[in-house]
Amino acid sequence: MSAASNEDHQRAVTALNLKLAGVDWDTIADRLGFADPVDAIDAAQEVAATHYDGQSIDPALILEVLRLDKLHTVAWKEALKGDLNAARLALDIGDRRQRLLRVNQRSRD
């Protein structure tokens, strides 16, 4: 990967992380030097899509699933320490992810 494409990839990863944190696309584009919000969206979605290879998923759904993944990571760490509320939360987040991705429905098809 060339230095320019590595910089572009890092900028796209940063755009995705900012979006996951709830920052709006206009701010992301301005902060990271994208020509406009659409370019920021395209870059972030390209990175997000690499997390779910083989599945055709709406880009907005990808962002929501990635947010749930981040929350699950935090809850899981606390659950492993014995926090029963965190364990319930981790299970709830897992259920929500499965519903969004229709995991159970796909396994029946």
Secondary structure, 3 states (H helix, E strand, C coil): CCHHHHHHHHHHHHHHHHHHCCCCHHHHHHHHCCCCHHHHHHHHHHHHHHHHCCCCCCHHHHHHHHHHHHHHHHHHHHHHCCCHHHHHHHHHHHHHHHHHHCHHHHHHC
